[in-house]
Amino acid sequence: MTATATTADGHRRTSPILDIDAVLDDPGTRIVVCCGSGGVGKTTTAAALGLRAAERGRRVVVLTVDPARRLAQSMGLTELDNTPRVVTGVEGPGELHAMMLDMKRTFDEIIEAHADPERARQILTNPFYQSLSSSFSGTQEYMAMEKLGQLRRSDEWDLIIVDTPPSRSALDFLDAPERLGRFLDGRLIRILMAPAKAGGRSAFKLLNAGFGLVAGAMTKILGAQFLKDIQTFVAALDAVFGGFRQRAEQTYRLLQAPGTAFLVVAAPERDAMREASYFVERLAEERMPLAGLVVNRVHRSPAPALSAARSTAAAEDLEARGEHDLTAAVLRLHAGRMQLAAREHREQEHFASAHPTVPIAEVLAMPEDVHDLVGLREIGELLAS
C-alpha cells in the first residue's frame, strides 16, 4: 500500500507503508526472518511480532540467538533454551512459544540424528569437534538455519519468527552454511580425509609415499595429538557430511520460498540505515522475499508545528530578558528533539530514495526498555499502526 505518511518530525512523504498485520495474518506466511545489524532492537521486534501474531490467532514460535535474559523476562519465562517453551499471558486465540538457540546442542542433535550410535560417539567425544561446534566462525549462523529447518519440518507451528544472529556484516547469516561447507569440503580437510578413505595398510602406504611429507609438516605446526584429533573427526564426519550440505541447500531454498518474509530492522542512525540498505540489496541479489523495513526508536515531538529555529529564538529572547527560565529550558529541549527528528528523517529519506519500493514501518522510541508482555504488546501495536 502506498500512502502519504507523516514522519516523526512532521514532514510528509509518499512512500509504501508496511502493513505488519497483513504479513502476520496471511496463512501463507510461515516464516518471518528479522535481520539487520546488532543493537537496533531486532530481538524485541521479533518477540513483539510473535506476541501480536499469537494474539491474532497464529500458533507461533520465536527463535532467538540473543543470550540476554531480558527477552525471557519480558515473556515471563525464567530461562530460554534449545526447547520451545510456552509463553503464558497471551490474550487471544493463538499460542506463543519461545526458544534460544543452543549452538552446540543443535550441532550435537545433527550428529545424533544422522550417524549411527558408534560414529556419533566418536564425533561427539572428539576434542576437535567440541572446539568446532562451540567456536568456529559461522557455526552460530549455520546452526540458526539448521534449527529453522528442523522447526519447519516438524510442522508443529504455523508461523516461525527468527531473530537472526547479531553481526557486523549483513552477509554472515546468508553466507554461513556455504562458509561452513567450504571449510568441511576444503583442501586441508580433503588431505586429512585421505588416509581414512584409503583404509587399512594402504593408508600407511599413502602416508609413506608423499603424504608423509605433508603430515610431517602439519604435525610440527599443529602437534601430533591435535592432528590425530582432526583426522579422527574428519573420518567419522565423512558419513554424515552429505547431510550438512543437503540440509543447508534445503533451508536456503526455504528462505527463498513465497511463504517466507524478511523484515530488515534498523534504527534511524546513519550506520544502521546504511547496513539496512546493504541488506536490502543483498536480499534482492539472493532473491529472498523482502516484506519491508522496520525503523525502531524513532523520535517525535508533541508539537511538530513549532520548528527548532523558532523554539531556539524564543528561548534566547526569554533568556535575554531574564524571564521564564523553565519555559526557556523547555523550548530548548523541544528544539533539540526537533533537530534529532530532522536528522532521523534525513537518514530515512536517504534510504527511501535508494529503495523507493520498500515498505516502511516506524516504531516510536519508548521511554524505557521493554520488560514484560505489556511492553511487547505496545511495540506490536506501534508496528501495526
C-alpha positions as CSV (number, residue, x, y, z in Angstrom):
1,M,0.0,0.0,0.0
2,T,1.3,3.5,-0.9
3,A,0.0,6.4,1.1
4,T,1.0,9.9,2.3
5,A,2.6,9.4,5.7
6,T,3.6,11.9,8.4
7,T,7.1,11.3,9.6
8,A,8.4,11.8,13.1
9,D,9.4,15.4,12.6
10,G,6.2,16.5,11.0
11,H,7.4,16.1,7.4
12,R,5.0,14.4,4.9
13,R,6.2,11.9,2.2
14,T,4.6,9.5,-0.2
15,S,6.0,6.0,0.4
16,P,4.9,2.4,0.7
17,I,3.6,1.7,4.2
18,L,4.5,-1.7,5.7
19,D,1.2,-3.5,6.7
20,I,2.5,-5.7,9.5
21,D,-0.8,-7.3,10.3
22,A,-1.3,-8.3,6.7
23,V,2.0,-10.2,6.9
24,L,1.2,-11.9,10.2
25,D,-2.4,-12.7,9.3
26,D,-1.6,-14.3,5.9
27,P,-1.8,-18.1,6.5
28,G,0.7,-18.5,3.6
29,T,3.3,-16.7,5.7
30,R,5.1,-19.5,7.6
31,I,8.5,-17.9,8.3
32,V,9.3,-14.3,9.3
33,V,13.1,-13.5,9.4
34,C,14.1,-10.4,11.3
35,C,17.5,-9.3,10.2
36,G,19.8,-6.3,10.5
37,S,22.9,-5.1,12.4
38,G,23.2,-5.5,16.2
39,G,21.8,-3.1,18.7
40,V,18.8,-2.0,16.6
41,G,16.0,-3.8,18.6
42,K,15.8,-6.8,16.4
43,T,15.2,-9.3,19.2
44,T,12.4,-7.1,20.8
45,T,10.8,-6.7,17.3
46,A,10.8,-10.5,16.8
47,A,9.2,-11.0,20.2
48,A,6.6,-8.3,19.7
49,L,5.7,-9.8,16.3
50,G,5.4,-13.2,17.8
51,L,3.1,-12.0,20.5
52,R,0.9,-10.0,18.1
53,A,0.6,-12.9,15.7
54,A,-0.3,-15.3,18.6
55,E,-3.0,-12.9,19.9
56,R,-4.4,-12.7,16.3
57,G,-4.8,-16.5,16.2
58,R,-1.5,-17.9,14.9
59,R,0.5,-20.8,16.6
60,V,3.9,-19.1,16.8
61,V,7.4,-20.0,17.9
62,V,10.1,-17.3,18.2
63,L,13.7,-18.5,17.7
64,T,16.3,-16.1,19.1
65,V,20.0,-16.2,19.3
66,D,20.3,-13.4,21.8
67,P,21.7,-14.8,25.1
68,A,20.5,-11.7,27.1
69,R,18.0,-12.7,29.8
70,R,15.7,-9.7,29.0
71,L,13.8,-11.5,26.3
72,A,13.0,-14.4,28.6
73,Q,12.0,-12.0,31.3
74,S,9.7,-9.9,29.0
75,M,7.9,-13.1,28.1
76,G,7.5,-14.2,31.8
77,L,10.0,-17.1,31.5
78,T,12.8,-17.8,33.9
79,E,15.0,-19.1,31.0
80,L,15.2,-19.9,27.4
81,D,17.0,-22.9,25.9
82,N,17.0,-25.2,22.8
83,T,13.5,-26.4,23.6
84,P,10.5,-24.3,22.7
85,R,8.7,-23.1,25.9
86,V,5.1,-21.9,26.1
87,V,4.6,-18.3,26.9
88,T,1.6,-17.6,29.2
89,G,-0.4,-14.4,29.3
90,V,-1.3,-14.4,25.6
91,E,-4.6,-12.5,25.2
92,G,-6.1,-14.2,22.1
93,P,-6.9,-17.5,20.4
94,G,-3.3,-18.4,19.4
95,E,-0.3,-19.8,21.1
96,L,3.2,-18.4,21.6
97,H,6.4,-20.4,22.2
98,A,9.9,-19.1,22.6
99,M,13.4,-20.7,22.4
100,M,17.0,-19.6,22.4
101,L,19.5,-21.3,20.0
102,D,22.0,-23.5,21.8
103,M,24.6,-23.7,19.1
104,K,26.5,-26.8,20.4
105,R,23.4,-28.7,21.4
106,T,21.9,-28.2,17.9
107,F,25.2,-29.4,16.3
108,D,25.1,-32.5,18.6
109,E,21.5,-33.2,17.5
110,I,22.5,-33.2,13.9
111,I,25.2,-35.7,14.6
112,E,23.0,-37.9,16.7
113,A,20.2,-37.8,14.0
114,H,22.4,-38.6,11.0
115,A,25.1,-41.0,12.3
116,D,24.9,-44.5,13.8
117,P,25.5,-44.6,17.6
118,E,29.1,-45.6,17.4
119,R,30.1,-43.0,14.8
120,A,28.1,-40.3,16.7
121,R,30.0,-41.2,19.9
122,Q,33.3,-40.9,18.1
123,I,32.4,-37.4,16.8
124,L,30.8,-36.1,20.0
125,T,33.7,-37.0,22.2
126,N,36.3,-35.7,19.7
127,P,38.2,-32.7,21.0
128,F,38.4,-31.0,17.6
129,Y,34.6,-31.4,17.1
130,Q,34.0,-29.9,20.6
131,S,36.0,-26.9,19.6
132,L,34.4,-26.6,16.2
133,S,30.9,-26.9,17.5
134,S,31.4,-24.2,20.1
135,S,33.5,-21.5,18.4
136,F,34.1,-22.0,14.7
137,S,33.4,-18.8,12.7
138,G,29.9,-19.2,11.1
139,T,28.8,-22.0,13.3
140,Q,26.2,-19.9,15.1
141,E,24.7,-18.6,11.9
142,Y,24.7,-22.1,10.3
143,M,23.0,-23.6,13.4
144,A,20.4,-20.9,13.4
145,M,19.4,-22.0,9.8
146,E,19.7,-25.7,10.8
147,K,17.3,-25.1,13.7
148,L,14.9,-23.2,11.5
149,G,14.9,-26.1,9.1
150,Q,14.1,-28.5,12.0
151,L,11.2,-26.3,13.2
152,R,9.7,-26.0,9.7
153,R,10.0,-29.7,9.0
154,S,8.2,-30.6,12.3
155,D,5.2,-28.6,11.1
156,E,4.2,-28.0,14.7
157,W,3.9,-24.2,14.3
158,D,2.1,-22.3,11.5
159,L,4.5,-19.3,12.0
160,I,8.1,-19.3,12.9
161,I,9.8,-16.0,13.7
162,V,13.6,-15.9,13.6
163,D,15.8,-13.3,15.3
164,T,19.0,-13.7,13.3
165,P,22.4,-13.6,14.9
166,P,23.7,-10.0,15.6
167,S,26.5,-9.5,13.2
168,R,28.7,-6.7,11.8
169,S,28.2,-7.9,8.3
170,A,24.8,-8.4,6.7
171,L,26.3,-11.3,4.8
172,D,27.0,-13.6,7.7
173,F,23.6,-15.2,8.1
174,L,23.2,-15.9,4.4
175,D,26.8,-17.0,3.9
176,A,27.3,-19.2,6.9
177,P,26.1,-22.5,5.5
178,E,28.2,-22.1,2.4
179,R,31.2,-21.0,4.5
180,L,31.0,-24.0,6.9
181,G,30.5,-26.3,3.9
182,R,33.6,-24.8,2.2
183,F,35.6,-25.5,5.3
184,L,34.4,-29.1,5.7
185,D,35.0,-29.6,1.9
186,G,38.2,-27.7,1.7
187,R,41.7,-28.8,0.6
188,L,43.0,-29.2,4.1
189,I,40.1,-31.4,5.2
190,R,40.4,-33.5,2.0
191,I,44.1,-34.1,2.7
192,L,43.3,-35.1,6.3
193,M,40.5,-37.4,4.9
194,A,42.8,-39.2,2.5
195,P,44.3,-41.7,4.9
196,A,40.9,-42.7,6.4
197,K,39.4,-43.1,2.9
198,A,42.4,-45.2,1.7
199,G,41.8,-47.6,4.7
200,G,44.0,-50.1,6.5
201,R,47.5,-50.7,5.4
202,S,47.1,-48.7,2.2
203,A,46.6,-45.7,4.3
204,F,50.1,-46.1,5.8
205,K,51.4,-46.6,2.3
206,L,49.9,-43.3,1.3
207,L,51.4,-41.6,4.2
208,N,54.8,-43.1,3.4
209,A,54.6,-42.2,-0.3
210,G,54.3,-38.4,-0.2
211,F,51.5,-37.7,2.2
212,G,54.0,-38.3,5.0
213,L,55.8,-35.1,4.0
214,V,52.6,-33.1,4.3
215,A,51.6,-34.8,7.5
216,G,55.1,-34.3,9.0
217,A,55.0,-30.6,8.3
218,M,51.4,-30.3,9.7
219,T,52.4,-32.3,12.8
220,K,55.2,-29.8,13.5
221,I,52.8,-26.9,13.2
222,L,49.7,-28.4,14.9
223,G,51.1,-31.1,17.2
224,A,50.7,-34.8,16.8
225,Q,47.7,-35.2,19.1
226,F,45.8,-32.3,17.5
227,L,46.4,-33.6,14.0
228,K,45.2,-37.0,15.1
229,D,42.0,-35.5,16.6
230,I,41.3,-33.7,13.4
231,Q,41.8,-36.8,11.3
232,T,39.6,-38.9,13.6
233,F,36.9,-36.2,13.5
234,V,37.0,-35.9,9.7
235,A,36.9,-39.7,9.2
236,A,33.9,-40.0,11.4
237,L,32.1,-37.0,9.9
238,D,32.6,-38.2,6.3
239,A,29.5,-40.4,6.6
240,V,27.2,-37.5,7.6
241,F,28.8,-34.6,5.7
242,G,26.4,-35.0,2.7
243,G,23.5,-34.3,5.0
244,F,25.1,-31.0,6.1
245,R,25.2,-29.6,2.6
246,Q,21.9,-31.0,1.6
247,R,20.0,-29.5,4.5
248,A,21.8,-26.2,4.1
249,E,20.6,-26.1,0.5
250,Q,17.0,-27.1,1.5
251,T,16.9,-24.3,4.1
252,Y,18.3,-21.8,1.7
253,R,15.5,-22.7,-0.8
254,L,13.0,-22.5,2.1
255,L,14.2,-18.9,2.7
256,Q,13.6,-18.0,-1.0
257,A,10.1,-19.5,-1.0
258,P,6.9,-17.3,-1.1
259,G,6.0,-18.4,2.5
260,T,9.0,-16.6,3.9
261,A,9.0,-12.9,4.7
262,F,12.2,-11.0,5.5
263,L,12.0,-7.9,7.7
264,V,15.0,-5.7,7.8
265,V,15.3,-3.9,11.2
266,A,17.2,-0.7,11.7
267,A,17.5,2.4,13.9
268,P,17.3,5.9,12.3
269,E,21.0,6.3,12.5
270,R,23.5,6.6,9.7
271,D,25.4,3.3,10.2
272,A,22.3,1.3,10.9
273,M,20.4,2.7,7.9
274,R,23.4,2.0,5.6
275,E,23.6,-1.5,6.9
276,A,19.8,-1.9,6.2
277,S,20.3,-0.6,2.7
278,Y,23.1,-3.0,2.1
279,F,21.0,-5.9,3.5
280,V,18.0,-5.0,1.2
281,E,20.3,-5.1,-1.8
282,R,21.8,-8.4,-0.8
283,L,18.4,-10.0,-0.2
284,A,17.4,-8.8,-3.7
285,E,20.5,-10.4,-5.2
286,E,19.7,-13.7,-3.4
287,R,16.0,-13.5,-4.5
288,M,14.9,-13.5,-0.9
289,P,11.3,-12.2,-0.3
290,L,11.5,-8.8,1.4
291,A,8.4,-7.7,3.3
292,G,9.8,-4.3,4.3
293,L,11.9,-2.2,6.7
294,V,11.1,-1.6,10.4
295,V,12.7,1.5,11.8
296,N,12.9,1.4,15.6
297,R,13.4,4.2,18.2
298,V,12.0,7.0,16.1
299,H,11.7,10.3,17.9
300,R,8.7,12.6,17.5
301,S,7.8,15.9,19.1
302,P,4.3,16.5,20.5
303,A,4.4,20.0,18.9
304,P,5.8,19.5,15.4
305,A,4.4,22.8,14.1
306,L,6.9,24.7,16.3
307,S,10.2,24.5,14.4
308,A,13.6,24.1,16.1
309,A,14.7,27.5,14.9
310,R,11.6,29.3,16.3
311,S,11.9,27.4,19.5
312,T,15.5,28.4,19.9
313,A,14.8,32.0,19.1
314,A,12.0,32.2,21.6
315,A,14.3,30.6,24.3
316,E,17.0,33.1,23.5
317,D,14.6,36.0,23.8
318,L,13.3,34.9,27.2
319,E,16.9,34.4,28.5
320,A,17.9,37.8,27.2
321,R,15.1,39.4,29.2
322,G,15.9,37.2,32.3
323,E,12.4,35.8,32.3
324,H,10.9,32.3,32.5
325,D,14.0,30.1,33.0
326,L,11.8,27.0,33.0
327,T,10.0,28.0,29.8
328,A,13.3,28.7,28.1
329,A,14.6,25.3,29.1
330,V,11.5,23.5,27.8
331,L,11.9,25.4,24.5
332,R,15.5,24.4,24.1
333,L,14.6,20.8,24.9
334,H,11.9,20.9,22.2
335,A,14.4,22.4,19.8
336,G,16.8,19.5,20.5
337,R,14.1,17.0,19.9
338,M,13.1,18.6,16.6
339,Q,16.7,18.6,15.4
340,L,17.1,14.9,16.3
341,A,13.8,14.1,14.5
342,A,15.1,16.1,11.5
343,R,18.4,14.1,11.4
344,E,16.4,10.8,11.7
345,H,14.1,11.9,8.9
346,R,17.1,12.7,6.6
347,E,18.6,9.2,7.2
348,Q,15.2,7.6,6.3
349,E,14.9,9.8,3.2
350,H,18.3,8.6,2.0
351,F,17.1,5.0,2.4
352,A,13.8,5.7,0.7
353,S,15.4,7.5,-2.3
354,A,17.7,4.5,-2.8
355,H,14.9,1.9,-2.3
356,P,11.6,3.7,-3.2
357,T,9.6,0.5,-3.4
358,V,10.5,-0.9,0.1
359,P,7.6,-0.6,2.5
360,I,8.5,1.0,5.9
361,A,7.1,0.9,9.4
362,E,8.2,3.2,12.2
363,V,8.2,2.4,15.9
364,L,8.4,5.4,18.2
365,A,11.1,5.4,20.9
366,M,9.9,4.0,24.2
367,P,10.6,5.9,27.4
368,E,12.1,2.7,28.9
369,D,13.2,-0.7,27.9
370,V,10.6,-3.4,27.3
371,H,10.5,-5.8,30.3
372,D,7.1,-7.6,30.0
373,L,4.3,-8.7,27.7
374,V,2.6,-5.3,28.2
375,G,5.6,-3.6,26.6
376,L,5.9,-6.2,23.8
377,R,2.2,-5.7,23.1
378,E,2.7,-2.0,22.9
379,I,5.6,-2.4,20.4
380,G,3.3,-4.7,18.3
381,E,0.6,-2.1,18.2
382,L,3.1,0.6,17.2
383,L,4.4,-1.7,14.4
384,A,0.9,-2.2,13.1
385,S,-0.1,1.5,13.3
